[in-house]
Amino acid sequence: MDVDRARLNMPIGEAMFTQRSIRRFRPDPIPIEDIWLILEAGSTAPSGGKRQPARFLVLTDRGVIRQFGALYREAWWAKRRDEGRNWTRREDIPPEERISRSAAQLADEMKDAPCAVLALSVAKGQAASVVPAVQNLMLAARALGIGSVPTTLHPQVMEQVYALLGIPAEVELHLCIPLGYPRGRFGPTQRRPTAETTFLNHWGGTVPWAPPASD
Ligand SMILES: Cc1cc2nc3c(=O)[nH]c(=O)nc-3n(C[C@H](O)[C@H](O)[C@H](O)COP(=O)(O)O)c2cc1C
């Protein structure tokens, strides 16, 4: 069986400029051919010295995802504690904290995600060779109409996550990417203007597309 790479035919600009975090998923399972294609796209990403340290652990088993989801939820609230937030329940999060409210909902619903991909590396300190693969796989998912969001865990749950999934101690877990068909819509993506985030030739150098400074 060959993977059908030609199915990834959404224009790259459309995929990039409409990719936003999808944290609410329909329960529909993702066909295994699509998961395969997404992982093929992830695996084409560059890595330092072409060492290809990235590994992907794909969770589709409902029982495993349910157990992982409980640990993900615990991790999410542990991160809020570290941030000094005094929230203890989703209802405590103020309405203006939209990302946190949405992320808290994902923390509750991770257990129901149709699929989750854990992005790992076989050696420590290799995040820079894993992140490009994660972006590739999320763009491929977008092109297939599948939503995603990169998420992190917390040291508090790592031992249990490693034990649950049989991950060897020398392997580093970088990101967890839930995948599913969106409840809600994709993009347009909203970001700071590149005229603010990009410099030309030296730090602070204005790019030609920056609007003229007003006096
Ligand atoms: C390194 C990294 C870690 C992130 N961790 C989380 C997370 O733990 N939970 C979550 O819901 N979103 C997480 N996100 C998603 C960000 O919140 C999201 O990319 C950002 O808010 C922009 O959202 P948008 O693409 O919908 O505009 C993470 C993103 C990155 C790049």
The ligand as an ORCA input file, in Angstrom:
! r2SCAN-3c Opt
* xyz 0 1
  C       4.989     25.826     22.054
  C       3.479     25.943     22.081
  C       2.788     25.456     23.168
  C       1.397     25.537     23.218
  N       0.729     24.976     24.271
  C      -0.607     24.960     24.263
  C      -1.312     24.255     25.286
  O      -0.710     23.641     26.174
  N      -2.659     24.253     25.241
  C      -3.346     24.883     24.246
  O      -4.574     24.808     24.238
  N      -2.711     25.570     23.256
  C      -1.363     25.604     23.231
  N      -0.689     26.236     22.220
  C      -1.441     26.910     21.148
  C      -1.369     28.442     21.272
  O      -2.207     28.866     22.300
  C      -1.804     29.028     19.910
  O      -0.846     28.661     18.941
  C      -1.913     30.528     19.932
  O      -2.821     30.942     20.906
  C      -2.373     31.059     18.575
  O      -3.651     30.558     18.321
  P      -4.360     30.688     16.893
  O      -3.505     29.882     15.924
  O      -5.712     30.091     17.069
  O      -4.399     32.129     16.534
  C       0.697     26.161     22.151
  C       1.404     26.655     21.051
  C       2.774     26.526     21.008
  C       3.519     27.037     19.783
*
